[in-house]
Amino acid sequence: MITLKTPPAKFFKQTIAIFILICISQYSFAQKNNETATLYLQSLITADSAASLHLRKVSITGNKKTRDYIILREMQLKPGDSIPAINLINLLEKDRQRIYNLILFVDVVAEPVFISASEFDINITVKERWYIFPLPELQFVDGTFNEWLMKYKGDWNRLNYGVKFTHHNLTGRKDQLRLHFLNGYTKTVSFNYRAPYANEELTHGFSVGGGYFQNREMVYKTSYDNEVVFFKRKNFVRKALEIQLGYSIRKGLKISHSFNLNYTHLNIDDSIISETYNKNYFNKPTSKIGYVDLFYTLGYSDVNNILYPLTGLSGSIGIGKRGLGFTGGINVFFIDGQYNKYLSLGKKWYASVQLQGNIKLPFKQAYINQQALGYNNRYVRGLEYKVIDGVAYAISKFNLKREIFNFTINTIFKKSKTLNKIPFRIYAKTFADMGYSYNKEEFVTRLNNTFLGSTGIGLDIVTIYDLQIRIEYSLNQLGQKRLFLHNEKGF
């Protein structure tokens, strides 16, 4: 006599699931097809909604440079885990996104391979990006080639030329090496090395960098109309030496801590700190100054694509101190933060809300500490060309977009695994921005201490290596209508 330890109803459901598994495996399990896996999961969940699956192992293929353990470190699913069958597809997709967010691969595929009714493996297949970028650099100091040729008669002294070298995966541990050599009108020698996985547990990292910079022109003040004003000489008017040290901690998958210690020594032309130009440049009567910057940042990231997010949440809060004193000179204490929420509305519609702010103390600051809007990615769309200094600012950005095209073009590099196809995703969007930048009355310009706002429409084009081309037509609160083209590198 045979005794069943499993209740008859549950035994019957498991038998059905196993039968379906056997039938499907004869047909296409050898292909490890995601559609097949989904079909089996649906049958298993239908048979037993409480069914769980045991992860036996994770296999990785396609990575010639990147170490296996760097990829495995980004996965929440680990060999030996028992996972509710109903959650498997979502968990696997989240892990695929985290691996892609290493920014080391052009494509990541994560597939479950079922061994039995209760056991499965995971196959990770990646296509590595091109990691080495030695790029020549040629800059026309005064704008365009035509202006350089016609106005300055092709004066070679008004050119910047050099090379940038970047390796994004030097030892296969996502460590980055950057070198920059620039000669001509501007001289630059700089380097930076960053290793985010420096210890055996892959939780701590470090960075080190530095450089020497010489400029024949420099921004010394901001005009009332919020334009930067340059100080120029035939000789170098600004010389800077920088040393950078960084330390990072990331024990989990979403939260990170970073600490940065920088030293800068500046030597500028004596005329700049005079009454004629800007005596408040350093907030003290000296043309040579050395100072220390200390920063701490707490970061959070849980988005589907770190370079072009459509869903998820990210943000950070940071505190910093410049200088060793508390008042006068270049001494400043600041707090800044940002919050980004990305939502899928269904049917290829997406929305996002982005908030960003900063405050500096004390409010009376040297000119070099007053950078607020108009620098890096801190701007109200429609006012990209305006520089709005301040000791406190806030920005909010709202976006509504829809994917209108998603296609791939085959290239002539058929044998290349990374350049044989070029993907394109195109989004139509509308947006609205608001902002405010506060400054002391003695430094107020046209757009300080007033509401800033704009609205507009545009197109986002996302292509290989997550390169982004943004075409935006905006209307700002000044009544100005302008078309802007933005190009953001995806690496």
N, C-alpha and C positions, 0 to 999 in steps of 0.2 A: 504493500500500500504506500502510495506517495503522498507526503504531507506538504502542502503549500504554506510557506511562511508568509508569503505576500498575499494580501486580501485578493479574492478572485477578480473584483472589478479593476483594481490597479494592475494586476497581473495581465488581464486581458488588454488593457490600454498599452502596456509596455510591449506586449507581443505584437500588436498592430504597428507600433512605432518601429520595432526591429524589422518587421516584414517590409515596411515601406523603405527603410534604410537599405535592406538587401536589394530590393528591386531597383532603387535609384543608383546604388553603387555599381550595378551591372551595366547601367546605361552611361553614366558620365562622371562618376566620382574620380576616376583617374585623371580627369581634366581639371579637377579642383575648381570647379566653376562656382562663382558666388551665387548665381541664380539657383543652382542645385542645392547649395548649402541653405539658402533661404527657404527653398521648398521643403527641405527636410526639417528645418527648425519649425516651420509652420505646422507640419504634420505632428511633430513631437509635442508642441505646445497644445495643439488641439486634443491629442491623446491624453496629455497630463500637464496641466497648466503649472504645476509645481515642480516639474522635472528640472534637474540640475545636471550640469556637464562638468567633467573633470578635464582640465588642461594638462596634457601630457608633456609637450615640448613646444618650443618656438624655433623655427628654422628661418634663416635669413640668406637671401641670394641677391646678387647684383652689386654688392658693395666691394669694390676693389681697393679703395683707400680707407674708407671709414671702418673703424673697429666695430665688431659685433656688439660689444658691451656698451658702446655709446648709444646704439639704437635701442638695445634692451632696457637701458636706464630710463628711457622716456616712456616706457610702457607701464600701464597700471596692471595689466594682466600678466601673471607670472606662472611658470610651470608649477603644478601642484594645486593651483586654485580650483575651487568648485564654484561654478557660476550658474545662476538661474538661466535656463535656456531662453527665457523671454527677454533677457537683458543682453544677450551675447552680441547681436548685431550692433547695438548702440555703443557698447563698450569697445568693440573692435574698431568702429569708426573713430571714436575718440582717440584711441591709441594711434591709428593711422594719421590723424591730424597732428598729434604731438610729434611723431617722427618727422612729418613733413615740415613742421615748424622749427626743426633744427636748421633749416635753410641750407641743407647739404644735398638735397635731391630735387630733381625736376619731376619725379613721379614716385609715388608710394602706393603699393597695393598690399592689402592685408586680407588674407583668405583663411577661413576655417576649413580643416580637413578632418572629417569624421572617421574615426577608427572603429567605433562601435556605437551602440545606442547611448552610451554614457561617457565616452571618451573622445577627445578631439585634439588635433594639433593646430598650430597657427603657422602659415607660411607668409613671410614678409618678403616682398620683392621690391627692390629700389632701383632707380636709375640715378646715378650720381651726376651732379652738376660739374661744370668745368670750374676748377678751383683756382687756377693760376691766371692772373690778369696783369701782364706787363703792358701798360698803355702809355704811348707817347702823349705829351701834353703841349699844346701851343695856345697861348692866350693873347688876344689883342687888348692891350691895356685900355685903349680909348674907345672900345666898342667893337665895331665891325671891321672887316677887312678893307672895305671901301673907304671908311674914314681914316684908317691907318695909312692907306696908300695915297689918298688924295690930299688929306690935310697935313699929314706928317711926312709925306714923300717916302713912305716905306722905311722910316727910321728904325733900324734894327734895335736901337737902344730902348724902344718902346714896346718890346715884345717880352713875354714870359715863355720859356721853353724848358722842357725837362721830361721826366718820366715818373709814373706812379707804378709801383709793383705791389700786388696784393696776392697773398695765398690764404684762402679761406679754410684750409684743412691741412695744415702743414704736416702733422704727424698722424692724421686720421682720428684725432680726438677733438675735432672742431676748434683747434687752436689757430688763431689768425695772426699773420705777420703782414704789416703794412710799412712800405718804404716810400718816401716822397722826396724827389730831388728836382728843384726848380731854380733856373738861372735867368738872368736878364734884368728886366725892370724890377722884379721881385726875386729875392733869393730865399730858398727854403731847403733845409735839410731836416727831415723828421723820420721817426720810426715809432712803431707801436706793436707790441706783442701781447696777445690775450689768450689765456688758457683757462676756459671755464670748468674743465674737469681735471684738476691738478692732483687730487689725492686718490687713493685706492678706492674709496667709497664713492667717488665721483660726485661729491657734494660741495667741495670747496674749489675756488679758482682764484686766479690772480692776473694782473696786467701790469705792464711796465712800458713807459714810452718817454719821449722827449723830442725836442727839436730846437733849431735856431732859425730865426726869421728876420729878414731885413726888407723894409718897404720904403719906396721913394715917395709914397703918398699915404695918408691915413685920415680917417674920419676924426675930426676934433670937436665938432658940435653938430647939433640938429637945428635946422632953420625953423622959423615960425610956421612955415608951410609944411613942416614935417618931412623935409628932405635932408639927407646927410650932406655935410659940407666937408670938402677935402682940403687938407694942407699938403702942398706939393713942393718938392725941391729936386734939383738934379742929383744931389747926394741922398743917402738914406736918412729918412726923418724918424724912423722907428726901428728899433732893434729889440728883439725879445728872445729870451732863453726860457724854455719850459721843461720841467721834469714832472712826470706823472706816475703815480703808483696806485694800484687798485687791488681790492680784495673782495671776493664775493662768496656768498653762502646760499646754496639752494638744495635743501634736504629733500623736499617733496617735488611735486610736478608743477605747482601753480605759484607758489610764493618764493620770492628771492630777496636777499639782502645784499646791498653793495656799499662798500666803503671806499672813498677816493681821497687821496692826499696829493695835492699838486703844489709845485713851487714855480712862480713866475718872476722873472726879473725883466723890467722894462726900462728902456733908455730912449727918450723921445727928444725931438728938437726943442731947445730952450724957448724958442719963440711961442710955442703952443700954450705954455702956462702963463703967458703975459696977459695984460688987460685987453690987448688988441684981439686976441684969439679966444682962449678959454682958461681963465685962471682957476676954474673949478674942475679942470680935467682930472687931477689927482686929489683935489680938495686940500692941497698943501703946496707950498712954493718949492717944488723940486721937480726936476725932469728925469730923475732916476729913482726907481723904487723897486723893492723886492717884497713879495707877499706870499702868504700861504693860503690855500683853499682847502677846506675840509668838508666833505659831503657824506651824508648817509641817505640811502634811498630804500624804501620798502616797496617792492613791486608785486603785482598780481597779474597773471595772464591765463585766461582760459578761453581762447578764441579758435575758430576753425582754421584761420590762416593768419599768421602773425604779421604778414606783409600787406595783406588786403583783407581785413576781417569782414565777414558778413553776418556771423552769429557769435555770441559769446560776450564775455565781460573782461575788461582789463583796466588797470589803473595803477597809480603810484602816489606815494607821499614822501617828501624829502625835506631834510633840514640841512642847512649849511652855514659855514662861517668863513668869512674872508678877513684876513688880517689877524693880528694877535691882540689888538686893543678892542675897545667897545664903542668909541666915538672918534670922530675926526679922521682925516685921511681917507683911506680906502676901506676902513673897517665897516663890516656889514654882517648882520645875521638875517637869514631868510628862511621862509617856509614856502614850499610850493606843492602842488598836487594836481592830479588829473583823474578823470573818471570817464570811461568809454563803454557804452552799452550798444550792442549790435543785435538786431532782431530780424528774424525771418517772418514775413507776413503771409507766406504761401504764394503759390503761382508765380514764383520768381520775383516777388516783391520783397524789398528789404528796407529797413529803417535803422537809423543810428542817432544817438545823442552823445555829444562829446563836450565835456566841461574841463576847464583848465584855469588855474589861478596861481598867484604868487604875491607875497608881501615881504618887504624889506624894512629892517629897522636898524638905526633910526631913519626917519623920513628924509633928513638932510643928507644927501649922498653925493659922492664924487660922480662926475659925468660917466666914467667907465662902468659904474655900478647901476646906471639908470636904464639899461637896456630892458625893454618890455615888449611891445608889439612891433612886428616888422622884422624880427630876427628868427631864423630857422623856420620852424613850423608854427610859430606864434604870430598869427595874423588873422584879421577878419577878411574873409574873401571879398574882393572888390576894393580892398585897401592894401594890396600886396606891396605896392611901391611906396607906401607911407611908413615912416619910422615914428612911432609914438612912444617916447620915453616915459618912464614912471617908476615909482617905488611900490606900486601895487597895481595889479591888473586882474581882469577876469574875462574869459571868453566862453561863449556857448555856441556850438555848431549843431544844426539839425539837418539830416539828410533823408531823402526818400528816393529810392532808386529801383529800377527794374532791369533785369537782364534781358536784352533784346536780341543779342547774337551770341552764339557759342559754337565755334568751328575750329578746325585744324587745317593747316596748309602743309603739304609735303614739300620738302626742300630737295636740293640737288645732293645733299650729304646723306645719301641713303644708307651708308654703312655706319654712320654715327649713331650712337644710342641716345645722345642728348640733343643733337641738332638735326635729326632726320625729320622732325615735325615741329612746327611752330603753332602753338595754340593761341587763340584769341577769344577773349570774353569782353563783350561791350555792354555797358550799362548806361541807360538814360536816367538822368537824375534832376531833382530840384532841391534847392537848399536855402537855408536862412541862417544868418550868423548875427550874433550880438556881442558887444565887447565894451570894456571901459578901462581906461588907464589913468591912474591918479598920480599927480606929481605936485611938488611944492609950487606955490604961485610964482616964485622967482624963475622957475624953469618951464613955465607953462607955454605950450605951443597951441596951434589952432585946434588940434584934435585931442588935447589933454582935457581931463576932467569933464568929459561930455560923452553922451551916449553914442556908441558906434553901432551901425547896423547895415546889413546888406541882404539881398536875396538874389536868386539867379537860377539858371538852368545849365546843364552841361552833359558831357559824355565822359565816362571813364573807360579807357582801353587798357586791359590787362593782358600781357602776353608772356612770352618765354622768360624764365627767371623772375617772374612776377614784376617785370618792368611795367610801370604805370605811366600812361599819358593821360593827363586830365585837361579837357577843354571846357572852360567855364565862361559863361557870359553873365555878368553881374551888374546890379544896380545898387549903389551905396547911398547913404543918407545925405551925401552932398549932391545927389542928382546925377552923378557920373555913371555912364554906361560904358563898360569895357569888356573886352575879350582877353582872357588870360590862358596861356598854355603852360602847364606844369609837367615836368618830367621827373619822376622819382625812380631811382634805381631799386631793384628788388633784391640786391645782394649787398 
